Amino acid sequence: MEFKDYYTTLDIKKDATQDEVKRAYRKLARKYHPDVNKAADAEQRFKEVGEAYEVLQDTEKRAAYDKFGSNWQSGQDFKPPPDWDNGFEFQGGGYTEADSSQFSDFFESLFGRQSEFSHQDPSQGRQAPFYGKGQDLHAKISISLEDSYNGSKQTLTLQRPTVDASGHVRTTPHSLHVTIPKGVIEGQRIRLEGQGAAGSHDGANGDLYLEVTITEHAHFSVDKRDIHLTLPISPWEAALGATVPVPTLGGTVELKIPAGSQTGKKMRLKGRGIASRTMSGDQFVTIAITVPTPENDEQRELYRKMKETMLFNPRTTLGMSS
């Protein structure tokens, strides 16, 4: 996927005001409108101009786009990091001009997820000025797997995009204290009452919804409330059976390995996943037999004796005799 330089598309500088963005769009939209311009590439250029305007005229999208855009050039191979928009506050009103299907894969990879916020309570969002209550805002935050399991208290600094008196887009730091509930999982939202946009005419502030993502862990992977771990064991532990220590998010436990276990065998530690007040996940342990490399003649001789004594051929399951 190619990175798109929306400023180049609209032929404006990166410090252009919002009014300059609007004027540039109107000029180019008239120039490339298919009803006016019959050139073969006019329709495609018209769509590109519309997509660039969709991002740059929107204060929140532009601020998020600017966060990483300076590190890329138009046409470069691009894949957005999974947490590229962490810490940015969005009103979450959906798309302003057209459905996202009319835009490029580049646009969809960055802003497609915002569409999930477009189905709001009718008393919120764009209805807010009528009721006097401020806009509800949304932001994505990353927490550790340990925070998900245990809960935590954190101080976060989010970026709230605004337009200053000169018409330039700026971001204002917004620090707040957050309690991460024990048992919150990927994709869930934490509601912070009154931490959204200010209300009008003495109306109440909106709320702030923090969408949770969980950062990659060095040893565990997570699937909703279930925890997964690949456990290395020795050949003799697998062959003879053993009781071995296994790390979990709640501490080390002893796991009994049955004799004759093979790589890929999955075992469950009930209730050792992420727990909330009403439900609990499990931890699944997948065995991986690790074969030691012989480092001296004595160890090599041991392997030779095993070969002669056991007459074992692991390929018989494939219908092979040798």
C-alpha positions as protocol buffer text, in pm:
chain_id: "A"
residue {
  index: 1
  type: MET
  ca { x: 0 y: 0 z: 0 }
}
residue {
  index: 2
  type: GLU
  ca { x: 135 y: 342 z: -97 }
}
residue {
  index: 3
  type: PHE
  ca { x: 155 y: 639 z: 137 }
}
residue {
  index: 4
  type: LYS
  ca { x: -51 y: 934 z: 15 }
}
residue {
  index: 5
  type: ASP
  ca { x: 74 y: 1289 z: 71 }
}
residue {
  index: 6
  type: TYR
  ca { x: -252 y: 1479 z: 99 }
}
residue {
  index: 7
  type: TYR
  ca { x: -75 y: 1815 z: 111 }
}
residue {
  index: 8
  type: THR
  ca { x: 88 y: 1749 z: -224 }
}
residue {
  index: 9
  type: THR
  ca { x: -247 y: 1638 z: -366 }
}
residue {
  index: 10
  type: LEU
  ca { x: -403 y: 1974 z: -273 }
}
residue {
  index: 11
  type: ASP
  ca { x: -84 y: 2165 z: -364 }
}
residue {
  index: 12
  type: ILE
  ca { x: -59 y: 2336 z: -26 }
}
residue {
  index: 13
  type: LYS
  ca { x: 204 y: 2362 z: 245 }
}
residue {
  index: 14
  type: LYS
  ca { x: 185 y: 2154 z: 559 }
}
residue {
  index: 15
  type: ASP
  ca { x: 128 y: 2464 z: 773 }
}
residue {
  index: 16
  type: ALA
  ca { x: -172 y: 2577 z: 564 }
}
residue {
  index: 17
  type: THR
  ca { x: -467 y: 2714 z: 756 }
}
residue {
  index: 18
  type: GLN
  ca { x: -805 y: 2545 z: 744 }
}
residue {
  index: 19
  type: ASP
  ca { x: -932 y: 2824 z: 517 }
}
residue {
  index: 20
  type: GLU
  ca { x: -642 y: 2763 z: 278 }
}
residue {
  index: 21
  type: VAL
  ca { x: -727 y: 2394 z: 273 }
}
residue {
  index: 22
  type: LYS
  ca { x: -1085 y: 2476 z: 179 }
}
residue {
  index: 23
  type: ARG
  ca { x: -986 y: 2720 z: -97 }
}
residue {
  index: 24
  type: ALA
  ca { x: -737 y: 2474 z: -247 }
}
residue {
  index: 25
  type: TYR
  ca { x: -999 y: 2200 z: -250 }
}
residue {
  index: 26
  type: ARG
  ca { x: -1262 y: 2417 z: -418 }
}
residue {
  index: 27
  type: LYS
  ca { x: -1015 y: 2524 z: -685 }
}
residue {
  index: 28
  type: LEU
  ca { x: -902 y: 2170 z: -768 }
}
residue {
  index: 29
  type: ALA
  ca { x: -1250 y: 2021 z: -740 }
}
residue {
  index: 30
  type: ARG
  ca { x: -1373 y: 2263 z: -1006 }
}
residue {
  index: 31
  type: LYS
  ca { x: -1067 y: 2192 z: -1221 }
}
residue {
  index: 32
  type: TYR
  ca { x: -1103 y: 1812 z: -1216 }
}
residue {
  index: 33
  type: HIS
  ca { x: -1480 y: 1770 z: -1192 }
}
residue {
  index: 34
  type: PRO
  ca { x: -1574 y: 1506 z: -1457 }
}
residue {
  index: 35
  type: ASP
  ca { x: -1858 y: 1727 z: -1584 }
}
residue {
  index: 36
  type: VAL
  ca { x: -1605 y: 1996 z: -1670 }
}
residue {
  index: 37
  type: ASN
  ca { x: -1276 y: 1817 z: -1735 }
}
residue {
  index: 38
  type: LYS
  ca { x: -1289 y: 1543 z: -1999 }
}
residue {
  index: 39
  type: ALA
  ca { x: -928 y: 1428 z: -1955 }
}
residue {
  index: 40
  type: ALA
  ca { x: -882 y: 1055 z: -1905 }
}
residue {
  index: 41
  type: ASP
  ca { x: -748 y: 1096 z: -1551 }
}
residue {
  index: 42
  type: ALA
  ca { x: -987 y: 1373 z: -1442 }
}
residue {
  index: 43
  type: GLU
  ca { x: -1222 y: 1147 z: -1247 }
}
residue {
  index: 44
  type: GLN
  ca { x: -936 y: 980 z: -1060 }
}
residue {
  index: 45
  type: ARG
  ca { x: -777 y: 1315 z: -976 }
}
residue {
  index: 46
  type: PHE
  ca { x: -1117 y: 1442 z: -859 }
}
residue {
  index: 47
  type: LYS
  ca { x: -1145 y: 1146 z: -620 }
}
residue {
  index: 48
  type: GLU
  ca { x: -790 y: 1200 z: -490 }
}
residue {
  index: 49
  type: VAL
  ca { x: -862 y: 1567 z: -423 }
}
residue {
  index: 50
  type: GLY
  ca { x: -1181 y: 1473 z: -239 }
}
residue {
  index: 51
  type: GLU
  ca { x: -1001 y: 1219 z: -24 }
}
residue {
  index: 52
  type: ALA
  ca { x: -726 y: 1467 z: 67 }
}
residue {
  index: 53
  type: TYR
  ca { x: -988 y: 1724 z: 163 }
}
residue {
  index: 54
  type: GLU
  ca { x: -1179 y: 1467 z: 369 }
}
residue {
  index: 55
  type: VAL
  ca { x: -871 y: 1431 z: 590 }
}
residue {
  index: 56
  type: LEU
  ca { x: -722 y: 1781 z: 597 }
}
residue {
  index: 57
  type: GLN
  ca { x: -1045 y: 1976 z: 648 }
}
residue {
  index: 58
  type: ASP
  ca { x: -1124 y: 1762 z: 954 }
}
residue {
  index: 59
  type: THR
  ca { x: -934 y: 1893 z: 1257 }
}
residue {
  index: 60
  type: GLU
  ca { x: -904 y: 1553 z: 1423 }
}
residue {
  index: 61
  type: LYS
  ca { x: -810 y: 1353 z: 1114 }
}
residue {
  index: 62
  type: ARG
  ca { x: -555 y: 1613 z: 1011 }
}
residue {
  index: 63
  type: ALA
  ca { x: -388 y: 1621 z: 1353 }
}
residue {
  index: 64
  type: ALA
  ca { x: -362 y: 1241 z: 1360 }
}
residue {
  index: 65
  type: TYR
  ca { x: -236 y: 1228 z: 999 }
}
residue {
  index: 66
  type: ASP
  ca { x: 28 y: 1491 z: 1076 }
}
residue {
  index: 67
  type: LYS
  ca { x: 152 y: 1284 z: 1370 }
}
residue {
  index: 68
  type: PHE
  ca { x: 339 y: 1043 z: 1146 }
}
residue {
  index: 69
  type: GLY
  ca { x: 309 y: 1192 z: 797 }
}
residue {
  index: 70
  type: SER
  ca { x: 637 y: 1380 z: 813 }
}
residue {
  index: 71
  type: ASN
  ca { x: 824 y: 1048 z: 820 }
}
residue {
  index: 72
  type: TRP
  ca { x: 689 y: 931 z: 484 }
}
residue {
  index: 73
  type: GLN
  ca { x: 694 y: 1041 z: 123 }
}
residue {
  index: 74
  type: SER
  ca { x: 421 y: 997 z: -132 }
}
residue {
  index: 75
  type: GLY
  ca { x: 434 y: 657 z: -302 }
}
residue {
  index: 76
  type: GLN
  ca { x: 646 y: 485 z: -37 }
}
residue {
  index: 77
  type: ASP
  ca { x: 537 y: 140 z: 73 }
}
residue {
  index: 78
  type: PHE
  ca { x: 334 y: 199 z: 387 }
}
residue {
  index: 79
  type: LYS
  ca { x: 172 y: 0 z: 664 }
}
residue {
  index: 80
  type: PRO
  ca { x: 33 y: 194 z: 960 }
}
residue {
  index: 81
  type: PRO
  ca { x: 153 y: 80 z: 1302 }
}
residue {
  index: 82
  type: PRO
  ca { x: -134 y: -75 z: 1500 }
}
residue {
  index: 83
  type: ASP
  ca { x: -115 y: 203 z: 1759 }
}
residue {
  index: 84
  type: TRP
  ca { x: -61 y: 496 z: 1520 }
}
residue {
  index: 85
  type: ASP
  ca { x: -366 y: 689 z: 1651 }
}
residue {
  index: 86
  type: ASN
  ca { x: -319 y: 613 z: 2021 }
}
residue {
  index: 87
  type: GLY
  ca { x: -379 y: 912 z: 2243 }
}
residue {
  index: 88
  type: PHE
  ca { x: -580 y: 1123 z: 1997 }
}
residue {
  index: 89
  type: GLU
  ca { x: -927 y: 1235 z: 2093 }
}
residue {
  index: 90
  type: PHE
  ca { x: -1194 y: 1200 z: 1824 }
}
residue {
  index: 91
  type: GLN
  ca { x: -1554 y: 1318 z: 1824 }
}
residue {
  index: 92
  type: GLY
  ca { x: -1639 y: 1003 z: 1633 }
}
residue {
  index: 93
  type: GLY
  ca { x: -1906 y: 1134 z: 1401 }
}
residue {
  index: 94
  type: GLY
  ca { x: -1820 y: 912 z: 1105 }
}
residue {
  index: 95
  type: TYR
  ca { x: -1735 y: 1040 z: 756 }
}
residue {
  index: 96
  type: THR
  ca { x: -1820 y: 1395 z: 658 }
}
residue {
  index: 97
  type: GLU
  ca { x: -1859 y: 1384 z: 281 }
}
residue {
  index: 98
  type: ALA
  ca { x: -1890 y: 1027 z: 156 }
}
residue {
  index: 99
  type: ASP
  ca { x: -1882 y: 663 z: 247 }
}
residue {
  index: 100
  type: SER
  ca { x: -1534 y: 522 z: 303 }
}
residue {
  index: 101
  type: SER
  ca { x: -1578 y: 279 z: 14 }
}
residue {
  index: 102
  type: GLN
  ca { x: -1516 y: 574 z: -220 }
}
residue {
  index: 103
  type: PHE
  ca { x: -1171 y: 628 z: -74 }
}
residue {
  index: 104
  type: SER
  ca { x: -840 y: 447 z: -109 }
}
residue {
  index: 105
  type: ASP
  ca { x: -710 y: 156 z: 97 }
}
residue {
  index: 106
  type: PHE
  ca { x: -465 y: 403 z: 251 }
}
residue {
  index: 107
  type: PHE
  ca { x: -752 y: 614 z: 386 }
}
residue {
  index: 108
  type: GLU
  ca { x: -942 y: 306 z: 506 }
}
residue {
  index: 109
  type: SER
  ca { x: -636 y: 171 z: 691 }
}
residue {
  index: 110
  type: LEU
  ca { x: -610 y: 494 z: 889 }
}
residue {
  index: 111
  type: PHE
  ca { x: -964 y: 616 z: 940 }
}
residue {
  index: 112
  type: GLY
  ca { x: -1191 y: 322 z: 870 }
}
residue {
  index: 113
  type: ARG
  ca { x: -1215 y: 229 z: 1237 }
}
residue {
  index: 114
  type: GLN
  ca { x: -1377 y: 561 z: 1323 }
}
residue {
  index: 115
  type: SER
  ca { x: -1699 y: 455 z: 1153 }
}
residue {
  index: 116
  type: GLU
  ca { x: -1778 y: 237 z: 1456 }
}
residue {
  index: 117
  type: PHE
  ca { x: -1842 y: 556 z: 1654 }
}
residue {
  index: 118
  type: SER
  ca { x: -2098 y: 694 z: 1409 }
}
residue {
  index: 119
  type: HIS
  ca { x: -2387 y: 500 z: 1567 }
}
residue {
  index: 120
  type: GLN
  ca { x: -2429 y: 710 z: 1877 }
}
residue {
  index: 121
  type: ASP
  ca { x: -2712 y: 776 z: 2116 }
}
residue {
  index: 122
  type: PRO
  ca { x: -2931 y: 1038 z: 1944 }
}
residue {
  index: 123
  type: SER
  ca { x: -2895 y: 1264 z: 2245 }
}
residue {
  index: 124
  type: GLN
  ca { x: -2518 y: 1272 z: 2195 }
}
residue {
  index: 125
  type: GLY
  ca { x: -2270 y: 1360 z: 1920 }
}
residue {
  index: 126
  type: ARG
  ca { x: -2400 y: 1598 z: 1656 }
}
residue {
  index: 127
  type: GLN
  ca { x: -2722 y: 1658 z: 1850 }
}
residue {
  index: 128
  type: ALA
  ca { x: -2520 y: 1799 z: 2140 }
}
residue {
  index: 129
  type: PRO
  ca { x: -2567 y: 2175 z: 2072 }
}
residue {
  index: 130
  type: PHE
  ca { x: -2948 y: 2136 z: 2089 }
}
residue {
  index: 131
  type: TYR
  ca { x: -2930 y: 1978 z: 2433 }
}
residue {
  index: 132
  type: GLY
  ca { x: -2638 y: 2190 z: 2556 }
}
residue {
  index: 133
  type: LYS
  ca { x: -2428 y: 1888 z: 2646 }
}
residue {
  index: 134
  type: GLY
  ca { x: -2076 y: 1872 z: 2507 }
}
residue {
  index: 135
  type: GLN
  ca { x: -1961 y: 1625 z: 2245 }
}
residue {
  index: 136
  type: ASP
  ca { x: -1864 y: 1277 z: 2356 }
}
residue {
  index: 137
  type: LEU
  ca { x: -1502 y: 1209 z: 2262 }
}
residue {
  index: 138
  type: HIS
  ca { x: -1321 y: 884 z: 2189 }
}
residue {
  index: 139
  type: ALA
  ca { x: -955 y: 789 z: 2217 }
}
residue {
  index: 140
  type: LYS
  ca { x: -754 y: 467 z: 2188 }
}
residue {
  index: 141
  type: ILE
  ca { x: -507 y: 373 z: 2459 }
}
residue {
  index: 142
  type: SER
  ca { x: -264 y: 83 z: 2499 }
}
residue {
  index: 143
  type: ILE
  ca { x: -223 y: -103 z: 2825 }
}
residue {
  index: 144
  type: SER
  ca { x: -7 y: -396 z: 2925 }
}
residue {
  index: 145
  type: LEU
  ca { x: -144 y: -746 z: 2969 }
}
residue {
  index: 146
  type: GLU
  ca { x: -59 y: -716 z: 3338 }
}
residue {
  index: 147
  type: ASP
  ca { x: -278 y: -402 z: 3361 }
}
residue {
  index: 148
  type: SER
  ca { x: -561 y: -596 z: 3200 }
}
residue {
  index: 149
  type: TYR
  ca { x: -520 y: -882 z: 3448 }
}
residue {
  index: 150
  type: ASN
  ca { x: -466 y: -683 z: 3768 }
}
residue {
  index: 151
  type: GLY
  ca { x: -615 y: -342 z: 3692 }
}
residue {
  index: 152
  type: SER
  ca { x: -413 y: -26 z: 3754 }
}
residue {
  index: 153
  type: LYS
  ca { x: -421 y: 349 z: 3807 }
}
residue {
  index: 154
  type: GLN
  ca { x: -250 y: 560 z: 3542 }
}
residue {
  index: 155
  type: THR
  ca { x: -195 y: 920 z: 3441 }
}
residue {
  index: 156
  type: LEU
  ca { x: -252 y: 959 z: 3066 }
}
residue {
  index: 157
  type: THR
  ca { x: -180 y: 1254 z: 2841 }
}
residue {
  index: 158
  type: LEU
  ca { x: -407 y: 1264 z: 2536 }
}
residue {
  index: 159
  type: GLN
  ca { x: -393 y: 1505 z: 2245 }
}
residue {
  index: 160
  type: ARG
  ca { x: -704 y: 1714 z: 2178 }
}
residue {
  index: 161
  type: PRO
  ca { x: -696 y: 1873 z: 1828 }
}
residue {
  index: 162
  type: THR
  ca { x: -810 y: 2235 z: 1803 }
}
residue {
  index: 163
  type: VAL
  ca { x: -794 y: 2523 z: 1556 }
}
residue {
  index: 164
  type: ASP
  ca { x: -616 y: 2833 z: 1689 }
}
residue {
  index: 165
  type: ALA
  ca { x: -707 y: 3194 z: 1623 }
}
residue {
  index: 166
  type: SER
  ca { x: -495 y: 3202 z: 1306 }
}
residue {
  index: 167
  type: GLY
  ca { x: -674 y: 2901 z: 1157 }
}
residue {
  index: 168
  type: HIS
  ca { x: -395 y: 2646 z: 1213 }
}
residue {
  index: 169
  type: VAL
  ca { x: -454 y: 2300 z: 1356 }
}
residue {
  index: 170
  type: ARG
  ca { x: -288 y: 2249 z: 1693 }
}
residue {
  index: 171
  type: THR
  ca { x: -299 y: 1974 z: 1952 }
}
residue {
  index: 172
  type: THR
  ca { x: -353 y: 2054 z: 2317 }
}
residue {
  index: 173
  type: PRO
  ca { x: -229 y: 1807 z: 2581 }
}
residue {
  index: 174
  type: HIS
  ca { x: -507 y: 1677 z: 2803 }
}
residue {
  index: 175
  type: SER
  ca { x: -383 y: 1495 z: 3114 }
}
residue {
  index: 176
  type: LEU
  ca { x: -613 y: 1285 z: 3328 }
}
residue {
  index: 177
  type: HIS
  ca { x: -605 y: 1016 z: 3594 }
}
residue {
  index: 178
  type: VAL
  ca { x: -757 y: 686 z: 3485 }
}
residue {
  index: 179
  type: THR
  ca { x: -847 y: 372 z: 3672 }
}
residue {
  index: 180
  type: ILE
  ca { x: -802 y: 69 z: 3448 }
}
residue {
  index: 181
  type: PRO
  ca { x: -1060 y: -183 z: 3572 }
}
residue {
  index: 182
  type: LYS
  ca { x: -942 y: -532 z: 3651 }
}
residue {
  index: 183
  type: GLY
  ca { x: -1051 y: -765 z: 3372 }
}
residue {
  index: 184
  type: VAL
  ca { x: -1085 y: -512 z: 3090 }
}
residue {
  index: 185
  type: ILE
  ca { x: -1002 y: -674 z: 2756 }
}
residue {
  index: 186
  type: GLU
  ca { x: -906 y: -570 z: 2404 }
}
residue {
  index: 187
  type: GLY
  ca { x: -1175 y: -362 z: 2236 }
}
residue {
  index: 188
  type: GLN
  ca { x: -1365 y: -269 z: 2550 }
}
residue {
  index: 189
  type: ARG
  ca { x: -1421 y: 97 z: 2635 }
}
residue {
  index: 190
  type: ILE
  ca { x: -1371 y: 281 z: 2961 }
}
residue {
  index: 191
  type: ARG
  ca { x: -1617 y: 568 z: 3012 }
}
residue {
  index: 192
  type: LEU
  ca { x: -1489 y: 880 z: 3184 }
}
residue {
  index: 193
  type: GLU
  ca { x: -1789 y: 1091 z: 3272 }
}
residue {
  index: 194
  type: GLY
  ca { x: -1753 y: 1464 z: 3205 }
}
residue {
  index: 195
  type: GLN
  ca { x: -1409 y: 1433 z: 3041 }
}
residue {
  index: 196
  type: GLY
  ca { x: -1536 y: 1502 z: 2689 }
}
residue {
  index: 197
  type: ALA
  ca { x: -1590 y: 1836 z: 2515 }
}
residue {
  index: 198
  type: ALA
  ca { x: -1728 y: 2130 z: 2710 }
}
residue {
  index: 199
  type: GLY
  ca { x: -2102 y: 2189 z: 2697 }
}
residue {
  index: 200
  type: SER
  ca { x: -2271 y: 2503 z: 2570 }
}
residue {
  index: 201
  type: HIS
  ca { x: -2505 y: 2738 z: 2758 }
}
residue {
  index: 202
  type: ASP
  ca { x: -2402 y: 2590 z: 3094 }
}
residue {
  index: 203
  type: GLY
  ca { x: -2465 y: 2240 z: 2966 }
}
residue {
  index: 204
  type: ALA
  ca { x: -2276 y: 1943 z: 3105 }
}
residue {
  index: 205
  type: ASN
  ca { x: -1951 y: 1826 z: 2952 }
}
residue {
  index: 206
  type: GLY
  ca { x: -1958 y: 1524 z: 2724 }
}
residue {
  index: 207
  type: ASP
  ca { x: -1798 y: 1196 z: 2820 }
}
residue {
  index: 208
  type: LEU
  ca { x: -1467 y: 1048 z: 2708 }
}
residue {
  index: 209
  type: TYR
  ca { x: -1457 y: 685 z: 2595 }
}
residue {
  index: 210
  type: LEU
  ca { x: -1119 y: 513 z: 2601 }
}
residue {
  index: 211
  type: GLU
  ca { x: -1094 y: 213 z: 2369 }
}
residue {
  index: 212
  type: VAL
  ca { x: -849 y: -39 z: 2509 }
}
residue {
  index: 213
  type: THR
  ca { x: -577 y: -216 z: 2312 }
}
residue {
  index: 214
  type: ILE
  ca { x: -329 y: -454 z: 2476 }
}
residue {
  index: 215
  type: THR
  ca { x: 39 y: -435 z: 2390 }
}
residue {
  index: 216
  type: GLU
  ca { x: 229 y: -742 z: 2278 }
}
residue {
  index: 217
  type: HIS
  ca { x: 370 y: -951 z: 2563 }
}
residue {
  index: 218
  type: ALA
  ca { x: 709 y: -1122 z: 2562 }
}
residue {
  index: 219
  type: HIS
  ca { x: 570 y: -1464 z: 2658 }
}
residue {
  index: 220
  type: PHE
  ca { x: 191 y: -1466 z: 2652 }
}
residue {
  index: 221
  type: SER
  ca { x: -63 y: -1406 z: 2378 }
}
residue {
  index: 222
  type: VAL
  ca { x: -423 y: -1319 z: 2450 }
}
residue {
  index: 223
  type: ASP
  ca { x: -754 y: -1410 z: 2286 }
}
residue {
  index: 224
  type: LYS
  ca { x: -1035 y: -1216 z: 2456 }
}
residue {
  index: 225
  type: ARG
  ca { x: -1010 y: -1356 z: 2812 }
}
residue {
  index: 226
  type: ASP
  ca { x: -794 y: -1657 z: 2737 }
}
residue {
  index: 227
  type: ILE
  ca { x: -416 y: -1653 z: 2776 }
}
residue {
  index: 228
  type: HIS
  ca { x: -188 y: -1870 z: 2559 }
}
residue {
  index: 229
  type: LEU
  ca { x: 167 y: -1979 z: 2636 }
}
residue {
  index: 230
  type: THR
  ca { x: 411 y: -2205 z: 2451 }
}
residue {
  index: 231
  type: LEU
  ca { x: 600 y: -2409 z: 2711 }
}
residue {
  index: 232
  type: PRO
  ca { x: 942 y: -2558 z: 2623 }
}
residue {
  index: 233
  type: ILE
  ca { x: 1009 y: -2897 z: 2784 }
}
residue {
  index: 234
  type: SER
  ca { x: 1292 y: -3150 z: 2754 }
}
residue {
  index: 235
  type: PRO
  ca { x: 1262 y: -3482 z: 2569 }
}
residue {
  index: 236
  type: TRP
  ca { x: 1282 y: -3678 z: 2896 }
}
residue {
  index: 237
  type: GLU
  ca { x: 1010 y: -3465 z: 3057 }
}
residue {
  index: 238
  type: ALA
  ca { x: 790 y: -3539 z: 2757 }
}
residue {
  index: 239
  type: ALA
  ca { x: 875 y: -3910 z: 2746 }
}
residue {
  index: 240
  type: LEU
  ca { x: 867 y: -3993 z: 3117 }
}
residue {
  index: 241
  type: GLY
  ca { x: 626 y: -3730 z: 3243 }
}
residue {
  index: 242
  type: ALA
  ca { x: 713 y: -3456 z: 3489 }
}
residue {
  index: 243
  type: THR
  ca { x: 578 y: -3176 z: 3702 }
}
residue {
  index: 244
  type: VAL
  ca { x: 718 y: -2844 z: 3581 }
}
residue {
  index: 245
  type: PRO
  ca { x: 675 y: -2478 z: 3680 }
}
residue {
  index: 246
  type: VAL
  ca { x: 462 y: -2270 z: 3444 }
}
residue {
  index: 247
  type: PRO
  ca { x: 437 y: -1889 z: 3450 }
}
residue {
  index: 248
  type: THR
  ca { x: 90 y: -1734 z: 3462 }
}
residue {
  index: 249
  type: LEU
  ca { x: -18 y: -1374 z: 3506 }
}
residue {
  index: 250
  type: GLY
  ca { x: -111 y: -1462 z: 3865 }
}
residue {
  index: 251
  type: GLY
  ca { x: 220 y: -1627 z: 3948 }
}
residue {
  index: 252
  type: THR
  ca { x: 398 y: -1957 z: 3889 }
}
residue {
  index: 253
  type: VAL
  ca { x: 199 y: -2282 z: 3911 }
}
residue {
  index: 254
  type: GLU
  ca { x: 301 y: -2647 z: 3886 }
}
residue {
  index: 255
  type: LEU
  ca { x: 178 y: -2834 z: 3576 }
}
residue {
  index: 256
  type: LYS
  ca { x: 183 y: -3213 z: 3542 }
}
residue {
  index: 257
  type: ILE
  ca { x: 311 y: -3324 z: 3202 }
}
residue {
  index: 258
  type: PRO
  ca { x: 174 y: -3670 z: 3111 }
}
residue {
  index: 259
  type: ALA
  ca { x: 424 y: -3935 z: 3001 }
}
residue {
  index: 260
  type: GLY
  ca { x: 445 y: -3965 z: 2624 }
}
residue {
  index: 261
  type: SER
  ca { x: 348 y: -3603 z: 2555 }
}
residue {
  index: 262
  type: GLN
  ca { x: 424 y: -3467 z: 2210 }
}
residue {
  index: 263
  type: THR
  ca { x: 494 y: -3119 z: 2074 }
}
residue {
  index: 264
  type: GLY
  ca { x: 165 y: -2941 z: 2011 }
}
residue {
  index: 265
  type: LYS
  ca { x: -22 y: -3100 z: 2303 }
}
residue {
  index: 266
  type: LYS
  ca { x: -244 y: -2835 z: 2460 }
}
residue {
  index: 267
  type: MET
  ca { x: -329 y: -2827 z: 2828 }
}
residue {
  index: 268
  type: ARG
  ca { x: -570 y: -2597 z: 3013 }
}
residue {
  index: 269
  type: LEU
  ca { x: -518 y: -2414 z: 3338 }
}
residue {
  index: 270
  type: LYS
  ca { x: -875 y: -2336 z: 3434 }
}
residue {
  index: 271
  type: GLY
  ca { x: -946 y: -1984 z: 3557 }
}
residue {
  index: 272
  type: ARG
  ca { x: -593 y: -1861 z: 3491 }
}
residue {
  index: 273
  type: GLY
  ca { x: -699 y: -1616 z: 3220 }
}
residue {
  index: 274
  type: ILE
  ca { x: -834 y: -1262 z: 3251 }
}
residue {
  index: 275
  type: ALA
  ca { x: -1119 y: -1244 z: 3500 }
}
residue {
  index: 276
  type: SER
  ca { x: -1394 y: -985 z: 3541 }
}
residue {
  index: 277
  type: ARG
  ca { x: -1666 y: -977 z: 3805 }
}
residue {
  index: 278
  type: THR
  ca { x: -1885 y: -1214 z: 3606 }
}
residue {
  index: 279
  type: MET
  ca { x: -1655 y: -1430 z: 3394 }
}
residue {
  index: 280
  type: SER
  ca { x: -1306 y: -1571 z: 3377 }
}
residue {
  index: 281
  type: GLY
  ca { x: -1081 y: -1694 z: 3101 }
}
residue {
  index: 282
  type: ASP
  ca { x: -838 y: -1984 z: 3106 }
}
residue {
  index: 283
  type: GLN
  ca { x: -471 y: -2024 z: 3027 }
}
residue {
  index: 284
  type: PHE
  ca { x: -381 y: -2270 z: 2753 }
}
residue {
  index: 285
  type: VAL
  ca { x: -33 y: -2420 z: 2757 }
}
residue {
  index: 286
  type: THR
  ca { x: 103 y: -2567 z: 2434 }
}
residue {
  index: 287
  type: ILE
  ca { x: 398 y: -2803 z: 2472 }
}
residue {
  index: 288
  type: ALA
  ca { x: 710 y: -2759 z: 2258 }
}
residue {
  index: 289
  type: ILE
  ca { x: 976 y: -3028 z: 2300 }
}
residue {
  index: 290
  type: THR
  ca { x: 1324 y: -2875 z: 2288 }
}
residue {
  index: 291
  type: VAL
  ca { x: 1606 y: -3112 z: 2193 }
}
residue {
  index: 292
  type: PRO
  ca { x: 1943 y: -3035 z: 2356 }
}
residue {
  index: 293
  type: THR
  ca { x: 2249 y: -3016 z: 2131 }
}
residue {
  index: 294
  type: PRO
  ca { x: 2521 y: -3265 z: 2236 }
}
residue {
  index: 295
  type: GLU
  ca { x: 2834 y: -3077 z: 2335 }
}
residue {
  index: 296
  type: ASN
  ca { x: 3083 y: -3358 z: 2403 }
}
residue {
  index: 297
  type: ASP
  ca { x: 3157 y: -3721 z: 2319 }
}
residue {
  index: 298
  type: GLU
  ca { x: 2972 y: -3853 z: 2622 }
}
residue {
  index: 299
  type: GLN
  ca { x: 2652 y: -3675 z: 2522 }
}
residue {
  index: 300
  type: ARG
  ca { x: 2686 y: -3781 z: 2159 }
}
residue {
  index: 301
  type: GLU
  ca { x: 2728 y: -4142 z: 2273 }
}
residue {
  index: 302
  type: LEU
  ca { x: 2408 y: -4114 z: 2472 }
}
residue {
  index: 303
  type: TYR
  ca { x: 2221 y: -4017 z: 2156 }
}
residue {
  index: 304
  type: ARG
  ca { x: 2376 y: -4311 z: 1969 }
}
residue {
  index: 305
  type: LYS
  ca { x: 2262 y: -4551 z: 2242 }
}
residue {
  index: 306
  type: MET
  ca { x: 1910 y: -4409 z: 2220 }
}
residue {
  index: 307
  type: LYS
  ca { x: 1915 y: -4464 z: 1842 }
}
residue {
  index: 308
  type: GLU
  ca { x: 2025 y: -4826 z: 1878 }
}
residue {
  index: 309
  type: THR
  ca { x: 1800 y: -4910 z: 2172 }
}
residue {
  index: 310
  type: MET
  ca { x: 1471 y: -4742 z: 2085 }
}
residue {
  index: 311
  type: LEU
  ca { x: 1454 y: -4810 z: 1709 }
}
residue {
  index: 312
  type: PHE
  ca { x: 1225 y: -4510 z: 1674 }
}
residue {
  index: 313
  type: ASN
  ca { x: 1115 y: -4375 z: 1336 }
}
residue {
  index: 314
  type: PRO
  ca { x: 899 y: -4059 z: 1364 }
}
residue {
  index: 315
  type: ARG
  ca { x: 815 y: -4071 z: 992 }
}
residue {
  index: 316
  type: THR
  ca { x: 604 y: -4386 z: 1003 }
}
residue {
  index: 317
  type: THR
  ca { x: 293 y: -4166 z: 1033 }
}
residue {
  index: 318
  type: LEU
  ca { x: 378 y: -4045 z: 681 }
}
residue {
  index: 319
  type: GLY
  ca { x: 389 y: -4401 z: 545 }
}
residue {
  index: 320
  type: MET
  ca { x: 768 y: -4397 z: 528 }
}
residue {
  index: 321
  type: SER
  ca { x: 970 y: -4698 z: 651 }
}
residue {
  index: 322
  type: SER
  ca { x: 1307 y: -4524 z: 686 }
}
